[in-house]
Amino acid sequence: MALSAAVYLWLRRRYRRRSFAAELARQMEENAPDRDVRLANLEARAENILALLYEVRDRLTWLENQMSALLSRTTPERGGGLQEEVCRAFDQGRPVTELARQFGRGKGEIELMLNLRRLKEGG
């Protein structure tokens, strides 16, 4: 009796494993087309994001060039480049808020000039 119960339990456990594996394989086969469509959609989205990133990079490069050109142009009343004058005054120890007031620019613009100089000098 114990032997037949042990054989029954062993067969039952073996059947469960096979049925689970078979059910899993069946579900994977059924979902394969849906999975492929989702994967194709994700790949298309990734390509779109990559294209947007390249566009943003190009626009930032253009904007940096425009800002550099604007900041390096000379002002007629001072005779030198505005950015050079701002950097010179900053090197003399004047605070950014005072420079912004003196040159009639925003504090952020003065900081941008100083940061651009720092980037040009490599540090």
NUVODREN-962273 format. One line per 3 residues: number of its first residue (from 1); their letters; for each residue x, y, z of N, C-alpha, C. Coordinates in nm, 4 decimals. Layout:
<atoms>
NUM = A = X Y Z X Y Z X Y Z | ... $
</atoms>
This chain:
<atoms>
1 = MAL = 0.0817 -0.1188 0.0000 0.0000 0.0000 0.0000 0.0866 0.1261 0.0000 | 0.1900 0.1278 0.0824 0.2786 0.2434 0.0901 0.3529 0.2620 -0.0419 | 0.3881 0.1490 -0.1031 0.4585 0.1565 -0.2304 0.3690 0.2168 -0.3388 $
4 = SAA = 0.2442 0.1776 -0.3418 0.1533 0.2316 -0.4430 0.1257 0.3805 -0.4175 | 0.1196 0.4229 -0.2910 0.0993 0.5642 -0.2595 0.2211 0.6458 -0.3021 | 0.3393 0.5917 -0.2796 0.4609 0.6612 -0.3183 0.4685 0.6747 -0.4698 $
7 = VYL = 0.4334 0.5677 -0.5430 0.4334 0.5726 -0.6899 0.3292 0.6737 -0.7386 | 0.2130 0.6726 -0.6762 0.1079 0.7677 -0.7130 0.1545 0.9125 -0.6936 | 0.2154 0.9426 -0.5782 0.2640 1.0787 -0.5509 0.3757 1.1186 -0.6477 $
10 = WLR = 0.4639 1.0235 -0.6780 0.5727 1.0519 -0.7707 0.5193 1.0818 -0.9106 | 0.4217 1.0017 -0.9558 0.3622 1.0250 -1.0877 0.2852 1.1577 -1.0914 | 0.2169 1.1856 -0.9836 0.1396 1.3098 -0.9764 0.2324 1.4313 -0.9832 $
13 = RRY = 0.3419 1.4290 -0.9098 0.4383 1.5385 -0.9102 0.5012 1.5536 -1.0489 | 0.5330 1.4414 -1.1110 0.5931 1.4428 -1.2440 0.4950 1.4999 -1.3473 | 0.3689 1.4634 -1.3352 0.2665 1.5126 -1.4276 0.2483 1.6639 -1.4112 $
16 = RRR = 0.2514 1.7122 -1.2869 0.2368 1.8560 -1.2618 0.3503 1.9341 -1.3275 | 0.4725 1.8824 -1.3133 0.5866 1.9500 -1.3738 0.5711 1.9557 -1.5253 | 0.5312 1.8452 -1.5840 0.5148 1.8422 -1.7285 0.4015 1.9345 -1.7719 $
19 = SFA = 0.2938 1.9358 -1.6989 0.1808 2.0188 -1.7390 0.2154 2.1670 -1.7230 | 0.2915 2.2021 -1.6198 0.3318 2.3405 -1.6018 0.4232 2.3841 -1.7154 | 0.5205 2.3009 -1.7472 0.6130 2.3330 -1.8549 0.5392 2.3419 -1.9881 $
22 = AEL = 0.4462 2.2498 -2.0104 0.3692 2.2510 -2.1347 0.2816 2.3755 -2.1423 | 0.2193 2.4117 -2.0320 0.1346 2.5318 -2.0283 0.2174 2.6576 -2.0520 | 0.3349 2.6643 -1.9913 0.4227 2.7792 -2.0107 0.4667 2.7894 -2.1563 $
25 = ARQ = 0.5043 2.6782 -2.2163 0.5460 2.6780 -2.3570 0.4302 2.7203 -2.4472 | 0.3092 2.6725 -2.4170 0.1916 2.7077 -2.4962 0.1632 2.8570 -2.4878 | 0.1727 2.9132 -2.3682 0.1474 3.0568 -2.3517 0.2534 3.1409 -2.4221 $
28 = MEE = 0.3766 3.0945 -2.4181 0.4823 3.1692 -2.4876 0.4595 3.1677 -2.6379 | 0.4139 3.0562 -2.6904 0.3848 3.0481 -2.8336 0.2670 3.1375 -2.8711 | 0.1667 3.1424 -2.7850 0.0499 3.2258 -2.8133 0.0851 3.3736 -2.8100 $
31 = NAP = 0.1735 3.4125 -2.7190 0.2085 3.5533 -2.7021 0.3243 3.5979 -2.7912 | 0.3806 3.5096 -2.8696 0.4956 3.5444 -2.9529 0.4652 3.6579 -3.0506 | 0.3542 3.6548 -3.1242 0.3278 3.7670 -3.2166 0.3109 3.8998 -3.1430 $
34 = DRD = 0.2416 3.8983 -3.0303 0.2220 4.0200 -2.9523 0.3551 4.0718 -2.8999 | 0.4396 3.9813 -2.8564 0.5710 4.0180 -2.8053 0.6563 4.0803 -2.9160 | 0.6490 4.0252 -3.0349 0.7256 4.0798 -3.1471 0.6772 4.2195 -3.1856 $
37 = VRL = 0.5473 4.2413 -3.1799 0.4916 4.3738 -3.2108 0.5372 4.4745 -3.1059 | 0.5314 4.4361 -2.9798 0.5764 4.5257 -2.8728 0.7239 4.5593 -2.8866 | 0.8027 4.4597 -2.9194 0.9456 4.4812 -2.9374 0.9711 4.5767 -3.0539 $
40 = ANL = 0.8999 4.5598 -3.1634 0.9157 4.6494 -3.2781 0.8756 4.7924 -3.2403 | 0.7683 4.8074 -3.1620 0.7259 4.9401 -3.1169 0.8320 5.0043 -3.0285 | 0.8897 4.9275 -2.9378 0.9946 4.9799 -2.8506 1.1185 5.0217 -2.9296 $
43 = EAR = 1.1545 4.9426 -3.0295 1.2688 4.9781 -3.1123 1.2431 5.1071 -3.1890 | 1.1211 5.1237 -3.2400 1.0869 5.2467 -3.3125 1.0923 5.3672 -3.2193 | 1.0416 5.3497 -3.0973 1.0469 5.4589 -2.9999 1.1908 5.4956 -2.9662 $
46 = AEN = 1.2744 5.3956 -2.9488 1.4152 5.4207 -2.9173 1.4830 5.4973 -3.0307 | 1.4522 5.4624 -3.1547 1.5095 5.5338 -3.2687 1.4617 5.6792 -3.2709 | 1.3335 5.7021 -3.2396 1.2810 5.8392 -3.2344 1.3496 5.9203 -3.1256 $
49 = ILA = 1.3694 5.8603 -3.0101 1.4362 5.9295 -2.9001 1.5799 5.9629 -2.9386 | 1.6468 5.8706 -3.0027 1.7837 5.8942 -3.0461 1.7899 6.0084 -3.1473 | 1.6953 6.0114 -3.2402 1.6915 6.1207 -3.3383 1.6675 6.2542 -3.2683 $
52 = LLY = 1.5795 6.2558 -3.1689 1.5550 6.3790 -3.0937 1.6785 6.4237 -3.0178 | 1.7510 6.3299 -2.9605 1.8730 6.3643 -2.8883 1.9776 6.4262 -2.9808 | 1.9911 6.3709 -3.1011 2.0846 6.4294 -3.1972 2.0410 6.5699 -3.2364 $
55 = EVR = 1.9120 6.5891 -3.2544 1.8609 6.7218 -3.2894 1.8872 6.8217 -3.1764 | 1.8645 6.7794 -3.0524 1.8902 6.8666 -2.9377 2.0392 6.9004 -2.9298 | 2.1243 6.8018 -2.9525 2.2686 6.8265 -2.9500 2.3076 6.9294 -3.0557 $
58 = DRL = 2.2529 6.9137 -3.1760 2.2845 7.0092 -3.2829 2.2349 7.1491 -3.2495 | 2.1165 7.1588 -3.1930 2.0624 7.2892 -3.1555 2.1446 7.3537 -3.0436 | 2.1886 7.2733 -2.9482 2.2724 7.3271 -2.8405 2.4059 7.3771 -2.8939 $
61 = TWL = 2.4633 7.3042 -2.9873 2.5880 7.3480 -3.0477 2.5677 7.4811 -3.1190 | 2.4598 7.4914 -3.1945 2.4293 7.6162 -3.2646 2.4105 7.7298 -3.1637 | 2.3362 7.7024 -3.0572 2.3101 7.8046 -2.9563 2.4395 7.8484 -2.8875 $
64 = ENQ = 2.5270 7.7541 -2.8564 2.6556 7.7893 -2.7961 2.7364 7.8787 -2.8895 | 2.7349 7.8469 -3.0181 2.8072 7.9297 -3.1142 2.7471 8.0697 -3.1221 | 2.6149 8.0777 -3.1211 2.5493 8.2081 -3.1257 2.5809 8.2902 -3.0007 $
67 = MSA = 2.5737 8.2259 -2.8840 2.6027 8.2960 -2.7585 2.7473 8.3427 -2.7560 | 2.8374 8.2593 -2.8020 2.9778 8.2966 -2.8039 2.9996 8.4161 -2.8960 | 2.9342 8.4154 -3.0112 2.9473 8.5279 -3.1044 2.8892 8.6551 -3.0440 $
70 = LLS = 2.7752 8.6447 -2.9786 2.7139 8.7621 -2.9171 2.7975 8.8175 -2.8021 | 2.8512 8.7290 -2.7225 2.9264 8.7741 -2.6059 3.0652 8.8263 -2.6419 | 3.1185 8.7849 -2.7546 3.2531 8.8293 -2.7898 3.2530 8.9526 -2.8785 $
73 = RTT = 3.1379 8.9982 -2.9211 3.1368 9.1183 -3.0065 3.1771 9.2405 -2.9243 | 3.2327 9.3365 -2.9895 3.2801 9.4557 -2.9183 3.1675 9.5549 -2.9027 | 3.1751 9.6303 -2.7956 3.0777 9.7376 -2.7741 3.1458 9.8685 -2.8064 $
76 = PER = 3.0817 9.9564 -2.8824 3.1485 10.0773 -2.9284 3.1928 10.1704 -2.8163 | 3.1154 10.1813 -2.7080 3.1522 10.2777 -2.6051 3.2668 10.2291 -2.5180 | 3.2992 10.1031 -2.5191 3.4038 10.0530 -2.4305 3.5304 10.0146 -2.5065 $
79 = GGG = 3.5187 9.9877 -2.6351 3.6366 9.9583 -2.7147 3.6835 9.8138 -2.7085 | 3.6420 9.7341 -2.6143 3.6826 9.5945 -2.6042 3.5609 9.5057 -2.5993 | 3.5830 9.3777 -2.6038 3.4722 9.2842 -2.5960 3.4073 9.2878 -2.4583 $
82 = LQE = 3.2781 9.2809 -2.4567 3.2055 9.2851 -2.3301 3.2485 9.1703 -2.2400 | 3.2624 9.0541 -2.2998 3.3017 8.9385 -2.2202 3.4403 8.9592 -2.1591 | 3.5303 9.0184 -2.2363 3.6651 9.0433 -2.1842 3.6609 9.1402 -2.0666 $
85 = EVC = 3.5801 9.2442 -2.0804 3.5699 9.3417 -1.9720 3.5099 9.2810 -1.8468 | 3.4075 9.1987 -1.8659 3.3435 9.1329 -1.7511 3.4437 9.0419 -1.6818 | 3.5182 8.9661 -1.7609 3.6161 8.8740 -1.7021 3.7271 8.9501 -1.6301 $
88 = RAF = 3.7712 9.0594 -1.6901 3.8756 9.1400 -1.6275 3.8276 9.1953 -1.4926 | 3.7051 9.2478 -1.4919 3.6502 9.3030 -1.3678 3.6298 9.1932 -1.2636 | 3.5888 9.0762 -1.3074 3.5691 8.9648 -1.2145 3.7031 8.9214 -1.1549 $
91 = DQG = 3.8063 8.9209 -1.2388 3.9401 8.8838 -1.1912 3.9929 8.9842 -1.0900 | 3.9450 9.1075 -1.0964 3.9857 9.2097 -1.0001 3.9106 9.1964 -0.8680 | 3.8196 9.0989 -0.8598 3.7530 9.0711 -0.7331 3.6143 9.1296 -0.7188 $
94 = RPV = 3.5564 9.1788 -0.8252 3.4231 9.2369 -0.8151 3.3184 9.1267 -0.8203 | 3.2144 9.1350 -0.7398 3.1114 9.0303 -0.7372 3.0225 9.0341 -0.8622 | 2.9595 8.9213 -0.8891 2.8765 8.9054 -1.0081 2.7601 9.0037 -1.0083 $
97 = TEL = 2.6970 9.0255 -0.8935 2.5814 9.1165 -0.8889 2.6235 9.2597 -0.9250 | 2.7405 9.3007 -0.8798 2.7890 9.4351 -0.9131 2.8210 9.4456 -1.0622 | 2.8793 9.3390 -1.1185 2.9094 9.3383 -1.2617 2.7818 9.3457 -1.3446 $
100 = ARQ = 2.6794 9.2743 -1.3010 2.5520 9.2759 -1.3729 2.4933 9.4164 -1.3726 | 2.5021 9.4820 -1.2622 2.4497 9.6184 -1.2508 2.5315 9.7146 -1.3372 | 2.6635 9.7017 -1.3339 2.7506 9.7925 -1.4085 2.7314 9.7787 -1.5601 $
103 = FGR = 2.7229 9.6557 -1.6079 2.7152 9.6337 -1.7521 2.5709 9.6282 -1.8030 | 2.4757 9.6424 -1.7138 2.3357 9.6425 -1.7551 2.2893 9.5082 -1.8080 | 2.3408 9.4044 -1.7514 2.3067 9.2679 -1.7929 2.2504 9.1927 -1.6731 $
106 = GKG = 2.1890 9.0797 -1.7014 2.1384 8.9960 -1.5938 2.2512 8.9199 -1.5261 | 2.2275 8.8819 -1.4036 2.3272 8.8074 -1.3273 2.3595 8.6742 -1.3967 | 2.2573 8.6113 -1.4506 2.2776 8.4842 -1.5213 2.3638 8.5003 -1.6452 $
109 = EIE = 2.3471 8.6121 -1.7164 2.4278 8.6371 -1.8361 2.5747 8.6585 -1.7988 | 2.5988 8.7289 -1.6902 2.7367 8.7503 -1.6436 2.7984 8.6162 -1.6048 | 2.7232 8.5343 -1.5326 2.7739 8.4022 -1.4941 2.8007 8.3165 -1.6171 $
112 = LML = 2.7159 8.3299 -1.7193 2.7368 8.2553 -1.8431 2.8678 8.2972 -1.9097 | 2.8936 8.4260 -1.9131 3.0196 8.4744 -1.9718 3.1399 8.4163 -1.8983 | 3.1317 8.4171 -1.7657 3.2431 8.3652 -1.6862 3.2602 8.2151 -1.7060 $
115 = NLR = 3.1493 8.1440 -1.7138 3.1565 7.9994 -1.7354 3.2087 7.9668 -1.8747 | 3.1704 8.0448 -1.9748 3.2231 8.0220 -2.1099 3.3744 8.0423 -2.1130 | 3.4211 8.1447 -2.0432 3.5660 8.1669 -2.0378 3.6344 8.0489 -1.9701 $
118 = RLK = 3.5750 8.0012 -1.8608 3.6320 7.8882 -1.7889 3.6382 7.7652 -1.8793 | 3.5333 7.7433 -1.9596 3.5331 7.6292 -2.0515 3.6382 7.6467 -2.1610 | 3.6519 7.7684 -2.2131 3.7515 7.7928 -2.3178 3.8923 7.7698 -2.2658 $
121 = EGG = 3.9141 7.8055 -2.1404 4.0483 7.7890 -2.0830 4.0753 7.6461 -2.0388 | 3.9716 7.5612 -2.0492 3.9919 7.4198 -2.0189 3.9742 7.3822 -1.8739 | 3.8974 7.4560 -1.8030 3.8839 7.4174 -1.6637 3.7660 7.4739 -1.6021 $
</atoms>
